[in-house]
Amino acid sequence: MAKPDVFNVDCPSQGILQLIGSKWSMLVLCALRTGPRRTGELKRRLDGVSAKMLTQTLRELERHGIVEREDFAEVPPRVEYRLSALGRSLASLVVEIEQWVTTHYTRMTGSVRRYDAA
């Protein structure tokens, strides 16, 4: 197997980069870093995500080994999602991005206003 090259359009690593760089994936990782959550809890936490998009995001994260799904086989149905070991290592990086955005939000929005006004 060749070494991954995220700059090569034909390399499958670009798909992984696209998955982990998506807004919803990053927010799911942040929401799950404190522990397991049910789908409804995630939907409420991720303001603006559609049920379809949340399901697609969770499935892709599970498919790539970042999230683990536990079905409790109960009535009514109960499913929880949690970060895998791989997901926890990624979440630590995403949390740094979340903190960076929070810290620099005002500065960046001011820059956008100045740029757009020019």
N, C-alpha and C positions, 0 to 999 in steps of 0.2 A: 504494500500500500504506500502510495506517495505521501509525502509530508503535506498536511493541509496548507493551502495558500488562500487566505481570505481575499486577496486582491485579484485572484483568477476567477473570472466569471463562470468557468466550468467546474469549479471546485465545490463539492457539496457543503463545505464549511460556510459558504455564503448563506445558505439556507438557515444554518444554525445561528449565524450572526443576525439575520433578519428576524428570526423567532425571538431571540433574547433581547433584541433591541426594540421590539415593538412596545408601544405604550402600555397595552393591556398586559403583556407578559411581565413587564417591569412592575406594574402596579400589583399584579397577583403575587409576585415574589415578595414585595414589601408587605402586603396584607398577610401573607402566610408566615412571615419571619417570626411572629410571636406565638405561633402554634397552629394546630389544625383548625380548619373552618369548614362549615357546611356551605353548599352552593348559595343558599339564600343569604347567608352572612356575607359572602364575598360580593354578591350582587349589590347588597346595601352599601358595602364599604367602597366599592368601585363605582362611584357616582357617574352615571351616563353610559355604562356598558349595557349592551342588550344581552338578553339571555342567550341568544344564539352565539354572539361573539365570545361571551364568557365560556360557554361550553366548548367552542372551537379552541380557544386559548388553553383551557385546562387539558383538553385531549392532546394537543400538540406538546404541551409541557410534560404530560405523562408519557407520551410516546417517546420523548427524548430523555426520559429518566430524571427529569428535574422535579417533578411532582409525583407523589404517590396518592392513589385513590383507594379509600377503604369503604367497601359496601358492607353495612352491618346486617343485611338480609332481614330487615325488620318491616313490619307493617305498622304505620306508614313507612315508606322507604326512608332510609337515613344513609347518607354518603358524606364522608369527610375527605378533605384534601389536606395534605401536609407536604412540606418540602422533604425531598430525599437528601442524602448526604451531598450529592452533587448540587442539588438546589440550594442547600444552605451555603455552600461555598460561593455560588453565584449571587445569592441574596446579599451576602456581605458586601459585594462590589456595588450592587444596585442601591443599597442603602446609602453608600457614599455619594452616588449620583443624586439620590433624593435629597440628601443634606446639602449638596452643592447647589441644586436648583433653589432650595429654600433660602439659602444664604445669599444667592446672587440674583434672586427674582426681581427685586426693586431696581437694581442697577441695570439689568437687561431690559426690562420693560421701558425704563427711561431712555435707554439707547434706541429702542425701536421707535418711540415717539419722536425723538430728535431726528432720526433717519427719515421717517415718513414725512415729517414736516419740511425737510430740506428739499 
